[in-house]
Amino acid sequence: MSLLAPLFALGALAVVIPLLVHLVHRERKDALAFPSLMFLRRTPYPFSARQRIRDWLLFLLRSALIVLAALAFARPVVARRQAALAAGTGGQEIVVLLDRSFSMRYSDRWQRARSEVQRVVDGVGNSDRATLIPFDRRASAVNEATNDRAMLRAALDSLKPSDEGTRLAPPVALAQRILSSSDLPRRTLVVVSDFQRTSWDLTDDVQLPPGTEIRTIDVSGEVRDRAVRSVEIRRTPGGDASRVLVSARIVNVGRAQRGIGVRLEVGDREVERKSLDLPEDGGATVTFANVAVPNRAVAARIVIDGDELAGDDIFHFLLTRAPTIPVLLVEHRDALPERGVFVSRALEIGDQPAFDVLARRSDRVAPADLAGRRLVILADAGIPMGVGAQRLERFVREGGGMINVLGERTSARTWPATAKALIPGAISEPADRLGERGAVLGFVDRRHQALALFSGTRSGDLSAARFFRYRPIDTTDGVLARFDDGTAALTEHRLGEGRILTWASTFDGYWNDLPRQAVFLPFLHQLSRYAASYREQKRAYAVGEAVQPGDLVLFDRPGAANVPTRWTVLSPSGKRIAVGGEDGAPSLELREAGVHEVRPSGMPNAEPLLVAANVDPAELDFATFDVSRLTNVLQPPGSVAAPAAAADPQATLAEREQKQSMWWYVLAAAAIILFTEGLLARRTSAQRLLTQ
Amino acid sequence: MTSAPRPSQPQAADPGMPGARFIDPAALARIGDLELIARWVVEGFISGLHRSPHLGFSTDFAEHRQYMPGDDIRHIDWRVYARTERYYLKEFEADTNTNFTVLLDVSASMGYAHQSLTKLDYAKYLAACLTYFSHRQRDRVGLVTFNDDVVDIVPPSAKHLPHVLHGLDRARAGGKGSLAMPLAKIAENQRRRGIFLLLSDLYEEPASVITALGALRDGGHDVMVMHILDSAERTFPFDDASTFRDLETGVQLPVVPSKLKKEYLAGIDEHVRAMGKRLGENRIDHTLVDTSQPLDRLLFDYLVRRERLRTVR
């Protein structure tokens, strides 16, 4: 039998009232006057005489009345199991799913969940079998199905909550396999969790074997928590690259909080401390200005005053300089200064990443100017004489990027035959479209990584620009955009590790009005990022994400060669994890919050690469889903056609209670008892008055 | 006051007693006026006994009085009726002319009542009825109330019925009870022989009661004892473990009735039996009176004993 409102069952404790009444009120308080004590003698009250309950029938009636009334309010539901009915009282296959995700660390949730599981384990009979499956993002059984309660308790004792998120599908699938293969007549699935909404990933095709009883134990409750959700690093405006602004977003669930301390710690040193007021169920941003950044990335963290959930009060991240793409912008030696203004101004804007632009005239470019550059933009300049096509080609082959902008000065002289590899194909004389109010871009490959930014609606209208003149390129490969007459407008071709983009018109506002369109800035930024093979370095990962150590090397040293393939990772708890190679995991899967140190295998003294991991943000969303939804999805459909005597397994507890309306019968029984008690009490009272 | 059935409804329904009306003492308690109660009980009782062979009226004419409804028509003087056309009864001088003194125990134990009527109230009704009855027979009536000493005295006189009734009315239960001293005092002051009716609960040893009554008996007086007990004293109908307090001494005892009941009942029965035996041996009438018993039955008993006393004398 289950109770829809079990708290009301506590009312049964009131049964002590009739007990006290019947025990305490039976002894006379006043002395009884009597004519003479001549024939009486002292008989001390025996203890049993004081404590003896008188009027047993009345007492039992009153106790039953209270218990029945409490039971009626608790709304009882009789759970009749189809399988149990069919198979009598045989053994039971029990699968216990125990949520051990990060959110279970809140307050006493884990202790309560363990107590509930302990209770289930205590109820395992000799003919039963139980399996304990802890789960977070993944699930695995900690024991073979057994009726050994000691083993189950030991398995339970070995568990503790993790830092990971929650997914329901893996444990349910595992439970389904165990229950389906069971030969025992009865099957029970017990789910102990806080049922976070973000954990729901079940599909409707999950089906448990017919007759499986599903018990859900919800340990969630009201939550008051504050957490560091994110950290952002920006270059200090007007400052050099070694100074950054660190902004942290603090969110608060629950009542408003005042004077919350926020600390920025770099390494093990506290750099700055601030105080913050948090609104009710809201958030606030705290900024640490002018933070000095060393050359290499260092581990840093934002720490706020602790609360009942400590794990989200610290946010680990890597303190690095704001990302920058070093660009060499080459203009023709004869170009008017104002013709390059659109490009140079566009590249001055933005800091994610920033563009460190070195502008040179084509006749003044030296080979040293290429050092440390990730991108070369040739703005209608041709091959700079001082560098030569060979060096540029090598630059590109080694991973550098290049954007060729074709214009009126493009000619066989500016693009000699030696530079053939740097252009996608033959370049023709300019096509003039002045008589038709200009051409437009007829095709843009928005699926391409370089132009994917414009794939969404209202995300930049590239067709608004008018092109009056352009140089047709003779190529069919790697065309990213075409004019309305079908000629290539933007092409890409690769050379070694690098990328070369060729734009068939200018960026100076003479051959087209693209630089005057709002879309120009993001367009140029996207082309530059793509050509420079820029990848955003993550300063902080979420627990559960996977990291390729090789990528970390490339972030640290772009274009580095001979990247190791085998790595050893030291987790925050001191565990060593092998990654790569034949024995190791293919990638580092982050399972703990904190800073991981990654070193090439066999080089324990090497400078580590750092990976900062934080709690999965989904775990900080404490909203829950309706538990009946889980029951509805998991209930086997075959049970719908159960005999009338069996409970409808698809019905929720509330629906079953409504259907059975047991409370009505219980209350009717209580009313009958009340009437009987009244009659009996009156009679007993009259008799007692008479005898006194 | 309740009309619920009492635990002991004693010999009340004795079918052998003609004309008895068995007036409920609880009903009498509602009336309150002792004279009215006495008249009601006695007149009714006498009317019911008109065919009784034990009628004790004398044949000496005393006076006429006007007929009242309920009077026996055999006593109507038809000659007077012939002269005056009014009904007059002939009343006769009683042949007894003795002193009738009620000795009423007013100790605190007589104030006990398990239900509504105390033993003292019952004794008052009984005394009033018997006094009235005796007064009708031209006895001189008197009253002595006492506890461990004499409290109030109304000397016997043919005109003292109102005084006796008044004395009964103002009697209140209180003090310890003891027969020896008050009865010794009374015996000293008696000049004429008479009848003494002792109304008491007799919580004394039979020997001391005999000793106390011995002075009266030795003085040639007729002594009758009515041993008045409440029904609760005879049945001990208690269940709860309680502290019992003696009404006279105030001494308290913790008692578990369920354990002691048997022993108590045996003790009180033995006491009553021994009291009757010892008094009988000394030619003193002993009548056990239960306060739930109807009054007129006792009147009948009293009349029977008076007849026996006269016969014996």
HADDOCK unambig.tbl for C-alpha pairs under 7 A between the chains (distance, minus, plus):
assign (segid A and resid 27 and name CA) (segid B and resid 240 and name CA) 6.60 0.50 0.50
assign (segid A and resid 27 and name CA) (segid B and resid 241 and name CA) 6.53 0.50 0.50
assign (segid A and resid 28 and name CA) (segid B and resid 242 and name CA) 5.76 0.50 0.50
assign (segid A and resid 31 and name CA) (segid B and resid 242 and name CA) 6.60 0.50 0.50
assign (segid A and resid 31 and name CA) (segid B and resid 243 and name CA) 4.72 0.50 0.50
assign (segid A and resid 31 and name CA) (segid B and resid 244 and name CA) 5.50 0.50 0.50
assign (segid A and resid 31 and name CA) (segid B and resid 245 and name CA) 5.99 0.50 0.50
assign (segid A and resid 32 and name CA) (segid B and resid 242 and name CA) 6.75 0.50 0.50
assign (segid A and resid 32 and name CA) (segid B and resid 243 and name CA) 5.90 0.50 0.50
assign (segid A and resid 32 and name CA) (segid B and resid 244 and name CA) 4.63 0.50 0.50
assign (segid A and resid 32 and name CA) (segid B and resid 245 and name CA) 5.72 0.50 0.50
assign (segid A and resid 33 and name CA) (segid B and resid 244 and name CA) 5.83 0.50 0.50
assign (segid A and resid 33 and name CA) (segid B and resid 245 and name CA) 4.73 0.50 0.50
assign (segid A and resid 33 and name CA) (segid B and resid 246 and name CA) 6.17 0.50 0.50
assign (segid A and resid 33 and name CA) (segid B and resid 247 and name CA) 5.97 0.50 0.50
assign (segid A and resid 34 and name CA) (segid B and resid 112 and name CA) 6.86 0.50 0.50
assign (segid A and resid 34 and name CA) (segid B and resid 244 and name CA) 6.28 0.50 0.50
assign (segid A and resid 34 and name CA) (segid B and resid 245 and name CA) 5.79 0.50 0.50
assign (segid A and resid 34 and name CA) (segid B and resid 246 and name CA) 5.35 0.50 0.50
assign (segid A and resid 34 and name CA) (segid B and resid 247 and name CA) 5.80 0.50 0.50
assign (segid A and resid 35 and name CA) (segid B and resid 109 and name CA) 4.31 0.50 0.50
assign (segid A and resid 35 and name CA) (segid B and resid 112 and name CA) 5.96 0.50 0.50
assign (segid A and resid 35 and name CA) (segid B and resid 246 and name CA) 5.80 0.50 0.50
assign (segid A and resid 35 and name CA) (segid B and resid 247 and name CA) 5.17 0.50 0.50
assign (segid A and resid 36 and name CA) (segid B and resid 109 and name CA) 6.76 0.50 0.50
assign (segid A and resid 36 and name CA) (segid B and resid 246 and name CA) 5.15 0.50 0.50
assign (segid A and resid 36 and name CA) (segid B and resid 247 and name CA) 6.60 0.50 0.50
assign (segid A and resid 37 and name CA) (segid B and resid 246 and name CA) 5.75 0.50 0.50
assign (segid A and resid 39 and name CA) (segid B and resid 264 and name CA) 5.60 0.50 0.50
assign (segid A and resid 39 and name CA) (segid B and resid 267 and name CA) 5.96 0.50 0.50
assign (segid A and resid 39 and name CA) (segid B and resid 268 and name CA) 6.81 0.50 0.50
assign (segid A and resid 40 and name CA) (segid B and resid 264 and name CA) 6.28 0.50 0.50
assign (segid A and resid 42 and name CA) (segid B and resid 253 and name CA) 5.52 0.50 0.50
assign (segid A and resid 42 and name CA) (segid B and resid 254 and name CA) 5.52 0.50 0.50
assign (segid A and resid 42 and name CA) (segid B and resid 255 and name CA) 5.69 0.50 0.50
assign (segid A and resid 43 and name CA) (segid B and resid 254 and name CA) 5.89 0.50 0.50
assign (segid A and resid 43 and name CA) (segid B and resid 255 and name CA) 4.83 0.50 0.50
assign (segid A and resid 43 and name CA) (segid B and resid 256 and name CA) 5.87 0.50 0.50
assign (segid A and resid 44 and name CA) (segid B and resid 254 and name CA) 5.79 0.50 0.50
assign (segid A and resid 44 and name CA) (segid B and resid 255 and name CA) 6.47 0.50 0.50
assign (segid A and resid 45 and name CA) (segid B and resid 241 and name CA) 6.74 0.50 0.50
assign (segid A and resid 45 and name CA) (segid B and resid 256 and name CA) 6.44 0.50 0.50
assign (segid A and resid 691 and name CA) (segid B and resid 237 and name CA) 6.22 0.50 0.50
assign (segid A and resid 691 and name CA) (segid B and resid 238 and name CA) 6.93 0.50 0.50
assign (segid A and resid 692 and name CA) (segid B and resid 114 and name CA) 6.96 0.50 0.50
